[in-house]
Amino acid sequence: MKLLVACEESQTVCKAFREIGWEAYSCDIIECSGGHPEWHIQGDALPLINGNCKFKTADGVEHTVDGKWDLLIAHPPCTYMSKAGARFMYPTAGNIDENRLKKALEAKDFFMKFLNADCERICVENPTPLKCVGLPKESQVVQPFEYGHPFSKRTLLWQKGLSPLKPTKIVDEYKPYLPSNTGGFARGKGGSRGVAHNAKDASKTFEGIAKAMAEQWGKDCQ
């Protein structure tokens, strides 16, 4: 079974599927940090998403995919679409930043290319988007604390041909992974500083969720 994990440099999902015997590849425009360049395609994922392609992994070895991918999982950038950036999209009440909206709609177009790829089984992941972006309704919402991690990080999944993920280990005590209401500190109203303090950490896919994807969706593809 063959999997392309687009926009993933950490290789967390890629490695989870490799552990169950899949021929899985991560793909990103930057170098992988997961320790397996032999499984990483450094470049644009879009020419590859429909399968029937040739590519070289970061170790220089050429690979061929005859036919479609058995599964496509994508983590497209969310910077301009995320609800977390509302204060930048609406710098003043009732007024939208047209330049930022343009970038958000470009990001939406990129997102939709993955969701509409020629593949029977697809999952596209992103945080809660701004309404003005107009993304379609998500298939489900997952949280790290449902998969064995003591954190909350609301993550939306858009799926085609896949069963909803089922929680594997619910943790009762958890804390926010991402900062929230950071402006509240300056006003003395509190907030959460979270755990992730840069974009790379914030985009982290938790190992428990990746393992659930591999174990549960691997069965969908049998």
C-alpha positions as CSV (number, residue, x, y, z in Angstrom):
1,M,0.0,0.0,0.0
2,K,1.3,3.5,-0.9
3,L,0.8,6.7,1.0
4,L,1.8,10.3,0.3
5,V,1.9,12.6,3.3
6,A,2.0,16.1,1.8
7,C,3.3,19.2,3.6
8,E,5.0,17.0,6.3
9,E,8.7,17.5,7.3
10,S,8.4,15.9,10.7
11,Q,7.6,12.5,9.2
12,T,5.4,11.6,12.2
13,V,2.5,10.3,10.0
14,C,4.9,8.8,7.5
15,K,6.7,6.8,10.1
16,A,3.5,5.6,11.7
17,F,2.5,4.0,8.4
18,R,5.9,2.7,7.7
19,E,5.7,0.8,11.0
20,I,2.6,-1.1,9.8
21,G,4.4,-2.0,6.5
22,W,3.2,0.7,4.1
23,E,5.3,2.3,1.4
24,A,4.8,5.8,2.8
25,Y,6.5,9.1,1.8
26,S,6.6,12.5,3.4
27,C,6.8,15.5,1.1
28,D,7.6,19.1,1.9
29,I,9.6,22.0,0.3
30,I,12.0,21.9,3.3
31,E,14.3,19.2,4.6
32,C,12.8,16.6,6.8
33,S,13.5,16.5,10.5
34,G,12.2,13.0,11.1
35,G,15.5,11.3,10.4
36,H,14.5,9.3,7.3
37,P,15.6,11.2,4.1
38,E,15.1,7.9,2.2
39,W,11.3,8.4,2.8
40,H,11.2,12.1,2.2
41,I,10.5,14.0,-1.1
42,Q,11.8,17.6,-0.8
43,G,9.8,19.6,-3.3
44,D,6.3,20.6,-4.4
45,A,3.7,17.9,-3.5
46,L,1.1,19.0,-6.1
47,P,2.6,17.3,-9.1
48,L,2.5,14.0,-7.2
49,I,-0.9,13.9,-5.6
50,N,-2.7,12.1,-8.4
51,G,-0.2,9.3,-8.5
52,N,1.2,7.9,-11.8
53,C,4.5,9.7,-11.0
54,K,8.2,9.4,-10.6
55,F,10.2,11.2,-8.0
56,K,13.5,11.1,-6.1
57,T,13.7,10.9,-2.3
58,A,16.2,13.1,-0.4
59,D,18.7,10.3,-0.6
60,G,18.8,10.5,-4.3
61,V,17.0,7.3,-5.1
62,E,14.3,7.4,-7.8
63,H,10.9,5.9,-7.2
64,T,7.8,5.2,-9.3
65,V,4.1,5.1,-8.4
66,D,2.1,3.3,-11.0
67,G,-1.5,4.2,-10.6
68,K,-3.1,6.2,-7.8
69,W,-2.0,6.5,-4.2
70,D,-3.9,4.2,-1.9
71,L,-4.1,7.1,0.6
72,L,-3.3,10.8,0.5
73,I,-2.9,12.8,3.8
74,A,-2.1,16.5,3.6
75,H,-1.3,19.2,6.1
76,P,-1.4,22.4,4.0
77,P,-0.2,25.7,5.6
78,C,-2.9,27.4,7.7
79,T,-1.3,30.7,8.5
80,Y,-3.7,32.9,6.6
81,M,-6.8,30.7,6.9
82,S,-6.7,29.9,10.7
83,K,-9.2,31.5,13.1
84,A,-6.2,32.2,15.3
85,G,-5.2,35.0,12.9
86,A,-8.6,36.8,13.2
87,R,-7.0,39.9,14.7
88,F,-4.8,40.2,11.6
89,M,-7.6,39.6,9.1
90,Y,-9.8,42.1,10.9
91,P,-7.3,44.8,12.2
92,T,-10.3,47.1,13.1
93,A,-13.9,46.2,13.8
94,G,-15.8,45.5,10.6
95,N,-12.8,46.1,8.3
96,I,-11.0,43.2,6.6
97,D,-7.4,43.3,5.5
98,E,-7.8,42.7,1.7
99,N,-4.2,41.7,1.2
100,R,-4.4,39.1,3.9
101,L,-7.7,37.9,2.5
102,K,-6.1,37.4,-0.9
103,K,-3.4,35.3,0.7
104,A,-6.0,33.3,2.6
105,L,-7.9,32.5,-0.6
106,E,-4.7,31.4,-2.3
107,A,-4.1,29.1,0.7
108,K,-7.7,27.8,0.2
109,D,-7.0,27.0,-3.4
110,F,-3.9,25.1,-2.4
111,F,-6.0,23.2,0.3
112,M,-8.7,22.3,-2.1
113,K,-6.3,20.8,-4.6
114,F,-5.5,18.1,-2.0
115,L,-9.1,17.6,-1.1
116,N,-10.1,17.2,-4.8
117,A,-7.1,15.0,-5.8
118,D,-7.7,11.9,-7.9
119,C,-7.4,9.5,-4.9
120,E,-10.1,7.3,-3.4
121,R,-9.0,8.0,0.2
122,I,-8.0,11.4,1.4
123,C,-7.6,13.3,4.6
124,V,-6.7,17.0,4.8
125,E,-5.9,18.5,8.2
126,N,-6.1,22.1,9.4
127,P,-7.1,24.1,12.5
128,T,-10.4,25.9,12.7
129,P,-10.6,28.3,9.7
130,L,-12.0,31.8,9.5
131,K,-15.5,31.8,8.0
132,C,-14.5,34.4,5.4
133,V,-12.3,31.8,3.8
134,G,-15.2,29.5,3.0
135,L,-13.7,26.1,3.5
136,P,-16.2,23.2,3.2
137,K,-17.5,21.6,6.4
138,E,-15.0,19.4,8.1
139,S,-15.7,15.6,8.6
140,Q,-14.6,15.5,12.2
141,V,-12.7,17.3,15.0
142,V,-10.0,15.5,17.0
143,Q,-8.0,16.4,20.1
144,P,-4.6,15.1,21.3
145,F,-6.1,14.2,24.7
146,E,-8.2,11.6,22.9
147,Y,-5.1,9.8,21.8
148,G,-3.0,9.7,24.9
149,H,-1.4,13.2,25.0
150,P,-2.1,15.6,27.9
151,F,-2.9,18.5,25.6
152,S,-5.8,20.2,23.8
153,K,-5.3,21.3,20.2
154,R,-8.5,21.4,18.2
155,T,-7.7,19.8,14.9
156,L,-10.2,19.5,12.0
157,L,-10.1,16.7,9.4
158,W,-11.7,16.7,6.0
159,Q,-12.0,13.1,4.8
160,K,-13.0,11.1,1.7
161,G,-13.4,7.3,1.7
162,L,-12.2,7.0,5.3
163,S,-13.9,6.1,8.6
164,P,-13.9,8.7,11.3
165,L,-11.0,8.3,13.7
166,K,-11.9,6.7,17.0
167,P,-10.2,7.8,20.3
168,T,-7.6,5.4,21.5
169,K,-6.7,6.7,25.0
170,I,-8.6,9.6,26.6
171,V,-6.6,11.7,29.0
172,D,-8.7,13.4,31.6
173,E,-6.2,16.1,32.6
174,Y,-4.7,18.2,29.9
175,K,-3.5,21.7,29.1
176,P,-3.6,23.9,26.0
177,Y,-0.9,23.1,23.5
178,L,-1.2,26.4,21.6
179,P,-1.2,29.9,23.1
180,S,-4.6,31.5,23.5
181,N,-5.8,35.0,24.3
182,T,-2.2,36.2,24.6
183,G,-3.4,39.8,24.5
184,G,-5.3,39.2,27.7
185,F,-2.0,39.1,29.7
186,A,-1.3,42.7,28.8
187,R,-4.8,43.6,30.0
188,G,-4.6,41.6,33.2
189,K,-7.2,39.2,32.0
190,G,-5.1,36.1,31.7
191,G,-5.0,33.5,29.0
192,S,-2.8,30.5,28.1
193,R,0.8,30.7,27.0
194,G,0.5,27.1,25.7
195,V,3.4,24.8,25.0
196,A,4.2,25.6,21.3
197,H,6.0,28.9,20.7
198,N,6.9,28.7,17.1
199,A,5.1,27.7,13.8
200,K,7.0,24.5,13.5
201,D,6.0,23.3,17.0
202,A,2.4,24.5,16.5
203,S,2.0,22.4,13.4
204,K,3.1,19.3,15.2
205,T,1.1,16.1,14.5
206,F,0.9,14.1,17.7
207,E,2.2,10.5,17.6
208,G,-0.9,9.1,19.1
209,I,-3.1,10.6,16.4
210,A,-0.6,9.4,13.7
211,K,-0.7,5.9,15.1
212,A,-4.5,5.9,15.1
213,M,-4.5,7.0,11.5
214,A,-2.2,4.2,10.5
215,E,-3.9,1.5,12.5
216,Q,-7.5,2.5,11.7
217,W,-7.2,3.8,8.2
218,G,-4.8,1.0,7.3
219,K,-7.8,-1.3,7.8
220,D,-10.0,0.9,5.6
221,C,-7.6,0.3,2.8
222,Q,-7.4,-3.5,3.0
